[in-house]
């Protein structure tokens, strides 16, 4: 029997998951049921999250008692600081339900053999590239460093598309050369990005809100471009369940799905109230930043190439497009990473969705509660950096 990945196997490359074939093995690894803890269907579910607006559906479902209304008892969600700590927490089996960067979920499942599955999408868009006070545009990043939340993030994929479109070259583990048009990428916890930008140690960062809205509100930086203006309606975080949750009675899994679909509707339709609910209890950022992140009227000063995409607006949807998963795996193969791509470099990209995503419960909930969420799932992906 294969042992669970160690902490050392998880952490590396600047605080991100160490993604190596040696850590995980082959594609399609079986779930380690024999080493899993016995399932207690009466134990309250444990949720973990990062303090970003991407977590809104999980937090709103808890705040409004939607889990309880669906017959699922849930503990107070636990706030974590970084994606690396989220990965550790998931593999340690101490939580049941989280929001997670989709590329990280793919890697954990397919390369590390983690006992997790993606239940569905958490949200689309909601991230940006924020530039420092002395960086007027993306092209001026030559010779500078920018922060990314993790190597295995949609942020890393899209920001590299943006840099290359400007004739810039992403590099890792060395000082960028301005003459050669290089930009150094460094993984950072979201909470470290604003002070680093303010101090001038980085020239920009790409991350989820409200950290972009906070930089503008504090006068520390400006949003250069929204990532949704590069990859139309891209899912960023997904909802991930551990095997312990998936082995619970089906009615509990369906109850979780129902609560999440209802919460996503609330996040779309009641944004000001949701911002107020998140502020203080769940998110430490100022209410104006959270409100701005959830309800932007327009793109402000950011460069916009596709105004009809409304890439500045975070949206919430429960179902993942299978074509997005395929395209994401393909794009990751041309993305600079500070670690081997592992299993994601070997599998047929079209197989990834079925190997990682188990969205039957969320699709059923959407059919009953939010049928519009099932439209456009076969639309082609649009990327235009």
N, C-alpha and C positions, 0 to 999 in steps of 0.2 A: 504494500500500500504506500502511496506517495504521501509524504508528510506535508502539512500545511506550510505555505511560504513563510519564511522567517522575517522578523523585522528588518534584518540586514538586507534581505532580498527585496524588500519593499522600498527602502529609502536609498536614494542616490541621485546623482545628476542635479544637484542644487535643490534637494528637498522634494523632488518629484518621484513618482514610482520608478523603480529601476526596471526597465522593460527589456528583458533578455530572454532568449529562447531557453537558456539554462534554468531560468527561474520557473518556467511554466511547462515546457514540453510541447506536446503536439496539440493541434486544433481539435476541438470537440472533447475535451477532457471530461470525464464523468464527475458528477458531484460526489463529494466525500461524505456520503450518508453515514458510513459506518463510524466515522469519527465525530459526527454531529451530536450536539446535546439533545436529549429527549425533548420532544415538543410538549409544552404545557399550554393548551389552548386557553387557559384561564388567566395566564400571566398578561399584564398590560403590555402592549407593544411599546418598543423603545425607538424613538426617532432622533436622528442627529442631523445637524444642518450647519452651513456656514452663514454668517450674517450678511447675506446679499438678497436682493429682491427675487432672484431665481428660486429661493426657498418658499416664496409666498404661498403656493398651493398647500404644501404640507402644514405650514404655520396657520393659515386661515382655517383649514379643516380642523385643526386643534382648537384655535381660539373661538370659533363659532360652535363648537360642540358637534360638528358634523360626523366625526368618527363615532362619538357616543350615540348619536341618533341612528347610525347604521349598525349598532350593536357591537362596536369594537372599542374596547377600553384602551386608552393610550396614556402613557406617562408624559410629564412635561418634557418637551423636546430639549435636547442637549445641544448647546452651541459649541462648535469647534472652530479652530482658528485657521486651518489650512487644509488644502486638498490632500496633502501627505498624511495628515492626522486622520482625515476621513477614510483614506485607504486602509490605514492600520486598524482603525476602529471596525471597519467592515470585516476585514479578514480575521480579526480577533473574535468575532461573533458576539460583540456586546451591544449591537443595535439590530433592529429588524427592518427599518425603512429609512431611506435617505434620498436626497437629491444629489446627483453626481454628474460630473463632466462625462459626456457620452464616450469620447475616446478612452477615458480612463476605465469606464465600465467594460468596453470592448476588450481592453488589455487585461483587466483583472479576470474576466471570465475566460477568455480564449488562451491567454498565455500563462497566467498564474493559476488557472483552474479553480478560481474562487467560487464558492457556493452561493452565487448570486444570480439573479435574472433581472432584466429590465422590464418593468411593467408597462412603460409607455413614456411618452414625452412629458416633460414638466412645463416647458414654456418654449417660445421661439423668440429670437432676437433678444434685445435687452443688454447688449454689450457694446463697447466702443473702444477706440484708440484715443487716449487722452495725451496731449502734448504739453511739455513744459512751457514756462513763460517765455523762454528764449528760442522756442522752436515754432516758427510760424506755420509750417506745413510738413507733411510726411516726408517730402524730399529733403528737408533740412535735418533729418536724423542721421545723415552720414557721419561716421565717427563717434556716434553716441551709443548708449546702452538703453534698452527698453525692458521693462518687466513684463513677464507673462505669468499667468496663474499656475501653469503646469506644462510640461512638454506635451503631454497627452491631453490637449484641450483644443476645442474649436478655435479658441483665441489664437493659439500658436499657428494653426493651419491658415486662418484668414489673414493674420497680420503679415505672415510671410508672403502670401499672395499680393498684398498691398505693397510691401517693400519691393518685391521683384518688378511689379508694374511701374515703380518709380525708378527702376534701374539700380536698386540697392541690393546688397548681398548680405543675407543673414549669416552670422558666425556665432560660434560658442567657444567658451573657455579661452578667449583671448581678447585683447583690447582691439576695438574696431579701428580700422584705418579710414580716415576721412577721404584721403586721396583715392583709395580703392573703392569708395562708396560702400563701406561695410557698416553693419549695425549689429552690435552684440546683444544676444538674447539671454536673459537671466530669469529663472523661475523665482517668484516671490509670493509670500502670503499676501492676499489682498490688503490686509490691514497695514502692511509695511510699505505699500506703494505710495500713498499720499505723502508721508514724511520723506521718503526718498526723492520724490519729485520736487518737493519744497526745498530740500537741501541741494538739489542740483546734481545728485549722484546718478540719476537716470534722466534721460531726455524725454521719456514718455512711458506709458504703460497701457496694456490692454487688459480689460477685466470687465466683470459684470457691474451693473449699478447696485447700490447708489454711489460707488466710489468715483465714478466719472462725474456725476452731478455734484458730489462733495468738492472735488477739485475746482470746478467752476464756481461753486458757491463761496469757497474760501479765497478765490483769486489766485490759486496755486498753478492752474493750468487751464487749457481749453480743450474741448472735444474736437479732435481733428476729423474723425469720420466714424460713423456708426457701422458696426460689422454687418448689420442687416442691409446696408447699402452695397455690400460686396457679395454676400451670399443670401439670396432672398429667403426670408422666413426660415432661417436655419434653426433647428433645435440646438440648444446649448447643453443645459442640464436635463437629465432624464430621471425618472423615479425608479429607484432600485430597491428590490426586496431580497433579503437573504433567504437561504433554503429553509431556515426555521419558520419563517412566515409562510412560505409557499407550501409547507407540509402541514399547515393548520387546516381546520375544516374549511371546505369551499365557501361556506357562507361568510366566514370572516374575511377571506380574500376578496370576495365580491363586495363586502361592506367597505373595505378599504378603497376599492375602485370607485364605488358610488360616492364616497365622501370626497375623493380627489376630484372627480368630475364636477361635483357641485361647487367645490372650492375654486376650481379654475373658472367656472362661470362667474362667481363672485368677483374674482380678480379682474375679469374683463369688464364687468358691468358696474362695479361699485368701487372704483379705484381710490377715491379720496377716503372713503371709510376704511378700506383695506390698509392704506398707508397709515392711518391713525391707529389701527389695531396692531400693526407690526411695530410701530415706534415705541421704544421703551421696553416693553415686555420681551420682545424677540430681537429687534435690531437696535444697536446702540447709536446709529447715525442720527443726525438731526431730522426731525419730521419734514422740514422743507425739502431736504435732499431726497428723502424717500418718496414724497409726493411728486417731486419733479421727475423722478425716475419712472414712476408708474403712470404718469399722465402728461407726458410732454405734448404741447400743442403743435410743435414743429421741430425741425432739426437745429434751430438756432444758427450759430456761426459755423457749424460743421460743413465740410465739403459734402455735397450730395450729387451723385451721378444719376440716381434713379428715383426721382421724387415720388413716383407712383408706387414704389415698394414700401414706403413709410418705414424704412429701416430703423428710425429712431424710436419706434414704439415697441415696447415689450408686449407680447401677447401670450395667451395661455391656451394650450390645446393638449388633449390627453393621448392622442394616437400618433405614433411615429410613422413617417413615410418610409416604406421599405427601400425606395430608391435613394433616399437620403443616406441611409446606412451604407449602401453600396458605394455611392459617390464619396462619402467620407473616408471609407477605407482606401479607395483609390487615391484620394488627395493626400492622405497621410503618407503614402509611399513616396511622394515627391516633397515632403516637408522635412526640414532639417530637425533632427532629434539628437539629444545628447545621450543616446542609448540605442541598442539594436531594436528594430521594429518587431522582431520575433515572429510569432504565429501570424500576425496580421500581414506579414510580407509573403506568406506562403499560401494562405487559403484563397479560394475563389471568392472575390469580393461579394458576389451575389449570395453567398452562403452565410455571410456574417449575421444578417438580420435574424434568420431562423435559429442560429446557434445561441444567440444572446437574448433576444426579445421574446417575452411571453405575455402578450397583451390581450389575451382572450377576455379577461375580466373587465379591462378598461374599454374594450370595444363594445362589450355587452352593455356596460353602463352608459357609454356614449349613445348607443342606439336608443336607449330609453329616455335619457336625460338631456342629451345635447347632440341630436343627429347631425347638426351642421359640422361637428368635429370630424365626421367621416367623409367629408367632401374634399376633393383635390388630393387624395392620397397617392394617386398615380401621376400627378403632374411632374414634368421634367424639372430637374434641379437647374436653377439659374445662378451662375457665378459670373461676376463682371467686376474685377478689381480696378 
